[in-house]
Amino acid sequence: MTLLLKKPHVHRPYTINNASLPSYIRRKYSHSCYSKSNWFLKSSLSLSSISISTSKKVVCPSIVMATKSSNETKSHNVKALVTLKQSDGGLIKNIVTGIVGNKHLVLELVSAELDPRTNSKKETIKGKAHETEKKENEVQYEATFELPVDFGNVGAVLVENEHDKEIFLKNIVLDGFPDGPVHLTCQSWIQPKHDTPTKRVFFTNKMYLPSQTPSGLRKLREDELIELRGNGEGEKKSSDRIYDYDVYNDLGDPETNIKLKRPVLGGTKQYPYPRRCRTGRKHSNTDPSYETRDSDFYVPRDEAFAEIKDIQFNTTTASSGVKTILQSLDTILTDINLGFDSFEDIDELYKQGFPLPSSLGSNNLTLLQKAIPRLIKVAHDSQNLLRFDTPEALKRDKFFWLSDEEFARETLAGVNPNSIQLVKEWPLRSKLESQIYGPPESAITKEVVESQIIGYTTVEEAIQEKKLFVLDYHDLYLPYVSKVREMKNTTLYGSRTLFFLTKQGTLKPLVIELTRPIIGDKPQWKQIFTPASDSTNLWLWRLAKAHVLAHDTGYHELISHWLRTHCVVEPFVIATNRQLSTMHPFYKLLHPHLRYTLQINALGREILISSYGVIESTFFTKKYSMELSSVAYDKLWQFDLQGLPNDLLHRGMAVEDPSAQHGLKLAIEDYPFANDGLLIWDAIKQWVTDYVNHYYPNPSIIESDQELQAWWTEVRTKGHGDKSEEPWWPNLKTQKDLIDIITTIAWVASAHHSATNFAQYAYGGYFPNRPTIARNNMPTEDPTKEEWEKFLNKPEQTLLECFPSQIQATLVMTILNLLSYHSPDEEYLGQLIEPSWAENPAIKVAFERFNGRLKEIEVIIDSRNANSNFKNRNGAGIVPYELMKPFSGPGVTGKGVPYSISI
C-alpha cells in the first residue's frame, strides 16, 4: 500500500502532526520508512485528505475536522459592487441597454503587499462584473471573488471595459472583509479594451505619501504617473488621459488669413506666459510656429464637462452659438458698427428684445436656444426674441450707472476690486521713457486735489492719513495707445483716477487724467477731468468716466479674471496630474480645486481669446488683447502676491497688525471684497494647516517627498517656465511653505475667481456701467469745429457713439450671462466631504470644522449686508456684496464660491 496526499488548493499551510492521527494509523504505518525522523505528517503541510491505494479511501476524522476549520478561514468571498453613471440618452445609456453576450467589466483585485517569500507581486484575483440593476441615473454591476486569506489587503482594482463604447465609472465597493467594506472612488471614463488595451488602475480611498506606499502598490503608483505624462509626441485624441505642456501657439490662425496671425505666448523673453495643456495638433504650413486650429480642442478625458454641465455650456453649441449670435445680429443690424440711438433703445433689450429673423433658419434658432436658452424668448406670435434678463444692479436703481458714488463703490465691491491701490507718493509720475512717451509728470496737481479734499489742508497730509487712492492704468496702457489707435472704431489713453476716502468710509472720485503719448509728429496730450456742476464739464466728466470704465473692464477681463485665475492655474492642473499620484493626500486636497478648468480654458481659447474671438471683437484692445495680458504677466504677476493678505499689503490696502482681526488693518475699513475675502482666506488656511500638519509632522518628510518636490519643481520650471528664475518663488521645505503654497492655489481657484466672475452680469449686463470699449476720442483732444459743435449740441449722442456698438454690447451681454451662471452640478467650497477624507478620522474632523466655519461666514456676510453703517454694501439701490457667500443654488445668483474655476 502507498500513502497518497491530495494536493491542497489553498495557499496558507495548515500545521498538523502525527500526534493528531488515530492510533491505528500511527501503528499501521510505523515501519522504518515512516519512522519519526522522516514521518511526513510531522512537517507543516497543507492536507485535505489521506487516501490508501486500495479500493478503500481512509479519511482521517481529525484531519477532516481540521480541514473544515481551515476552509472557513483559508478564503472568503468578496462581492464587488460597481456603479456606472447613467446618461440621459448618452453613451452610457446606449452601452447598458446594448449589453449582450459576454461583454462585461473585468475586475482584478490587487494585493497591497508583495509576496514575502518571493518579494514579487501576488497574483491578482480576476472576476467579471455583470449588470444587476438599472436606476434613473446609475447602473449597478456586481462581481464575486474568492479571496485567499493570505492575499492581504486589497490596495487597488484593475478594470477592463469589454463594451464597445466608453463608460463612466463612479465607484467600486468591495464587501465581505472582516473590517468592513473597502471603497474606491473612481469618477473616470474607461475606454473600450479594443481601443485602449492598458488596464485602468484605481486605488482604494486610503491615502499614502510615497514613502508609505505599501510594497505591492509602488510600481503601480509609478506606472500610472508615467502613463499620464505621455511621451510628448503625437496628436491627442479626445479619449486620451495625457497631461503635458505647450505654449499658446493656437490663438492665431494664419492659415485662414494672415491678418489672424497673433504672437506665440510663452517660451520667449518678449512674450512670457504660463503654459497650456498640449494638444499635439499638426503645425501650420504657413508658419510652423503655429498649431493649426480645428474643432477639436483636446483636454484629457476626465477633465471634460459632465453631462449636466455640458448641457448648460455645451462644447459644441457654445462655440457655434456664439458664431450664430454674431451672424444673426449682423443680419438684424446690418452694420456691425451701428450704435444705439438712445438710452430707450438700450432699455428695449430687457423689454421687447431683438426679433431674430426667420432667414436664420430653424436649425440656427435651435442652436441659439441650446446655447443660450435663458435669453431666447418665444413671443405670443411664435416669433423668437433675443431678450435679456434685467441685471440686478439695474433692477435696484435704473440710474445707478450715472452715480459717481457707485462708480467709486464698485472699485471696492464690484467685479474688479483688485485694482484700487493706496497713493503712497506725490507727485504722481510715469516710469516710462520720457523720450518715447513724453514728460512723466502727471497733470493732476496739488491745487486740483486740495480744492476737493474737505478737512485736509494739503495732499501730503491726506497721503499721510491714507485718504487718497488710485486706479492707475497709465503706464500699462500708454505703450499700446498708438497701436490701438491704428485700428478702426476703437481708441485708448493711459489713465489715472484719483479717489478720496470720506468720513463716511466711502470713496469720492476727485479727478481723471487721460494721456496720449507722443505719436508721430503729435506731441504728448494729457488732460484732467473733474466732477463739475456746469453742463459742459459734467458731460466731459461722464465721457472720461466711460473711458476709465472701459480701461477697468479690459483690465478686469484680461488680467484680474483671465490671467490671474484661469491662465495661471492651468499649469497647476497639469503638474498635479503628472506628478502627484491619486493616492497622494495632496492630490486629494488639490483635486476639487482643479475641476473643469482645462475644459473651460480650452473653450476660452476657442471662442473668447482667439483671433477675432469675442474679446477681440468687443474690447478696446482688439488684436492686442492677449499680447497685453502677456505684458501684465511679465511685469505684474508674482506667485507670492496672489494670496489675499499679500495682495492687500502690496497695494497698500492693508498693513500688518498682530492685534487686528486676520493680522491686518485695512486702509478702508468697509472694503467688502477684503472684509469677506479674509474670512474665506482664514478658513481655507486653517483647513490646509490641519491637513498639512497631519501628514507632515516635521519638515524632513516634506523635503523627502519625491512626488511633492517634483510637483513644485515642475510648476516653476515647466508650467511657469518663463519665470522659473524669479527670486520670489517660495521654497518648499517647511510646513509653513506648503501651507502658504496650497492656500494660495486654493484661494485663487475658488474665492478670487468667484469675486471676479459671478457678478459680471449683475454689473456688466447693463453695458453703460461697464463698457468694454471706448470707440471715440475725447471731444477736447484736437477737435475740429464741427466735432465740438456736435458735442455741445448733442452730448448724449456723443456718449452713445463712444459706447460699444449694438452687436458688441449684445454679444458681451450674452457671454457675461453665460459666465455668471452656476451649473446645477457646481461643487462649492467645503460643502461635501471627499470620500477619502471621510475615512480618516483626523481629516474628517478638520473638514467638518472647515464646513462649519463656512456656514458661519454665510451668517456673518448676511449680517454685514444688513448693517446700515457699511455704506459700501448697504443702502438705497445698492446690490449687497454676496460674492464671498460660500454656497448657492444654480443660475445667475451673484453668490457662491465654487472650489474651482469651472466657468
Secondary structure, DSSP 8 states (H G I E B T S, - for coil): --EEE-----SS-----GGGS-HHHHHHT-SGGG-TTT-GGGS----S-EEESSS-----HHHHHHHHHHHHHSEEEEEEEEEEE--SSSHHHHHHHT--TT--EEEEEEESSEETTTTEE---EEEEEEEEEE-SSEEEEEEEEEEEGGG--EEEEEEEE-SSS-EEEEEEEEE--TT--EEEEEEEEE-BTTT--S-EEEE-S----GGG--GGGHHHHHHHHHHHH--S-S---TT-----EE-B--S--TTT-GGG----BSSSSSS----EE-----B-SS-TTSB---S-----GGGS--HHHHHHT-TTHHHHHHHHHHHHHHHHHS-TT---S-HHHHHTTTTT-EE--GGG-HHHHHHHHHHSTTTEEE-TTS-EEE-----HHHHH-TTGGG-HHHHHHHHHHSS-TTS-EE--SSS-B--S-HHHH---B-S--HHHHHTT-TT-S-HHHHHHTT-EEEEEEHHHHGGGHHHHHTSTT----EEEEEEEE-TTS-EEEEEEEEEE--BTTB--EEEEE---SSHHHHHHHHHHHHHHHHHHHHHIIIIIIIIIIIIHHHHHHHHHHHHS-TTSHHHHHHGGGGTTHHHHHHHIIIIISSTTSHHHHHSTTGGGHHHHHHHHHHHH--GGG-SHHHHHHHTTSEEE-TTSGGGEEESSS--HHHHHHHHHHHHHHHHHHHHHHHH-SSHHHHHH-HHHHHHHHHIIIIITGGGTT-TTS----SHHHHHHHHHHHHHIIIIIHHHHHTTHHHHHSSTTTS-S---S--TTSS--HHHHHHHHH-HHHHHHHHS--HHHHHHHHHHHHHHT-B-TT--BTTSS--HHHHTSHHHHHHHHHHHHHHHHHHHHHHHHHT-TT-TTT-STT-----TT-S---SBS-S---BSS---
